[in-house]
Amino acid sequence: MHRFNEADAGAAEEALLACCGSHRWALRLAAHRPYPDIESLLAAASEASYDLRPADLAEALADESWMPQPLLGMRAPGSQAAHTALRAAHAAYEARFGHVFVVCLEGVDPEEMLDTVLSSIRTRLANDLDEERLIAADELRRIALTRLEHLVATPTEAGAR
């Protein structure tokens, strides 16, 4: 936490952008440093997430598509058929909503990730655009908070989790 509070503004913003790809979100959090504790930082991050405008959300979702990782759920154990179904579901979601699918998997067992992601995509494909934008924004907020916790955790705290 101390390292984050003491970092220069550019370094803090860059680190925050790795948590959520909205520049407005990152600038807001960096500008309000120092934070007395992680709870205060997470509360501020959550509030900033709720204040994202549609353009900010679009920016953050576009940033998620550039993440250097396979499609969400693709690293989870499962059959080839399940992975094929997951690729098709990701493609259908992106075609319908115009952005990558995001869901927070914090606390989900690796063995359940593929089923969780596939079920979530299938359920959310039935949403209208406005409803899905709200759900995607909340999932992105949850993901950003998880990433932020890992960012500011000391090595001892990270090992204890």
C-alpha positions in Angstrom: 0.0 0.0 0.0 2.8 2.3 0.9 4.5 1.8 -2.4 1.3 2.6 -4.3 0.7 5.8 -2.2 4.3 7.0 -2.8 4.6 6.2 -6.5 4.7 9.1 -8.9 1.4 9.9 -10.6 2.4 8.3 -13.9 3.5 5.1 -12.3 0.3 4.9 -10.2 -1.9 5.6 -13.2 -0.1 2.9 -15.2 -0.5 0.3 -12.4 -4.2 1.2 -12.0 -4.8 0.8 -15.8 -3.7 -2.8 -15.4 -6.6 -3.2 -13.0 -9.2 -1.4 -15.1 -8.6 0.1 -18.6 -10.6 3.3 -18.0 -8.2 6.3 -17.9 -10.8 8.3 -16.1 -11.0 5.6 -13.3 -7.2 5.4 -13.0 -6.7 9.2 -13.0 -9.4 9.6 -10.3 -7.9 7.0 -8.0 -4.3 8.2 -8.5 -5.3 11.8 -7.8 -6.9 10.9 -4.5 -3.8 9.3 -3.0 -2.7 8.7 -0.3 -5.2 6.1 1.0 -5.0 5.3 4.7 -5.7 1.6 4.1 -6.7 -0.9 1.5 -10.4 -0.7 2.5 -10.4 3.0 1.7 -8.8 2.4 -1.7 -11.2 -0.4 -2.6 -14.2 1.8 -1.5 -12.9 4.7 -3.7 -12.3 2.3 -6.6 -15.8 0.9 -6.3 -17.3 4.4 -6.2 -15.2 5.4 -9.3 -16.5 2.3 -11.1 -20.1 3.3 -10.5 -19.3 6.7 -11.9 -18.0 5.4 -15.3 -19.7 6.9 -18.2 -20.6 4.7 -21.2 -17.5 5.8 -23.0 -15.3 5.0 -20.0 -16.9 1.5 -19.8 -16.4 1.0 -23.5 -12.7 2.0 -23.1 -12.3 -0.5 -20.2 -14.0 -3.3 -22.0 -11.9 -2.7 -25.1 -8.8 -2.9 -22.9 -10.0 -6.3 -21.6 -9.9 -7.6 -25.2 -6.2 -6.8 -25.4 -5.3 -8.8 -22.3 -2.6 -11.3 -23.2 -4.5 -14.3 -22.0 -6.7 -16.9 -23.7 -10.5 -16.5 -23.8 -12.0 -16.5 -20.3 -12.4 -20.1 -19.1 -10.2 -21.6 -21.8 -7.4 -22.6 -19.3 -9.9 -24.4 -17.1 -10.0 -28.2 -17.3 -12.7 -29.7 -19.5 -13.5 -31.7 -22.6 -12.6 -30.5 -26.1 -16.3 -30.2 -26.8 -16.8 -27.9 -23.8 -13.9 -25.7 -25.0 -15.4 -25.6 -28.5 -18.8 -24.6 -27.1 -17.1 -21.9 -25.0 -15.3 -20.4 -28.0 -18.6 -20.3 -29.9 -20.3 -18.7 -26.9 -17.6 -16.0 -26.7 -18.0 -15.3 -30.4 -21.8 -15.1 -30.1 -21.5 -12.7 -27.1 -19.0 -10.4 -28.9 -21.2 -10.4 -32.0 -24.3 -9.5 -30.0 -22.8 -6.9 -27.6 -19.8 -5.6 -29.4 -17.3 -6.3 -26.6 -15.6 -9.1 -24.9 -17.4 -11.1 -22.2 -16.3 -10.3 -18.6 -17.1 -12.2 -15.5 -15.4 -12.2 -12.1 -14.2 -15.7 -11.3 -12.7 -14.8 -7.9 -13.4 -17.8 -5.6 -14.5 -20.2 -8.3 -12.7 -23.5 -8.3 -10.6 -24.1 -11.4 -12.6 -27.3 -12.1 -15.8 -25.2 -12.2 -14.6 -22.3 -14.2 -15.4 -23.6 -17.7 -19.0 -24.5 -16.7 -19.4 -21.2 -14.8 -18.2 -19.1 -17.7 -20.2 -21.0 -20.3 -23.4 -20.8 -18.2 -22.9 -17.1 -17.5 -22.4 -16.3 -21.2 -25.5 -18.3 -22.2 -27.6 -16.6 -19.6 -26.4 -13.2 -20.4 -26.9 -13.6 -24.2 -30.6 -13.3 -23.4 -30.1 -9.8 -21.9 -31.0 -6.6 -23.8 -28.2 -4.2 -24.5 -28.9 -1.9 -21.5 -29.2 -4.7 -19.0 -26.0 -6.3 -20.2 -24.1 -3.1 -20.1 -25.0 -2.8 -16.4 -24.0 -6.4 -15.7 -20.8 -6.1 -17.6 -19.9 -2.9 -15.7 -20.5 -4.6 -12.4 -18.4 -7.6 -13.4 -15.7 -5.3 -14.5 -15.8 -3.4 -11.2 -15.5 -6.7 -9.3 -12.5 -7.8 -11.5 -10.8 -4.4 -11.0 -11.2 -4.6 -7.2 -9.7 -8.1 -7.2 -6.8 -6.9 -9.3 -6.4 -3.8 -7.2 -6.2 -5.9 -4.0 -3.4 -8.0 -5.6 -1.6 -4.8 -6.7 -1.3 -3.3 -3.3 -0.9 -6.4 -1.3 2.4 -6.8 0.4 4.2 -10.1 -0.2 3.1 -11.4 3.2 -0.6 -10.5 2.6 -0.5 -12.0 -0.9 0.9 -15.3 0.4 -1.8 -15.4 3.2 -4.7 -15.2 0.7 
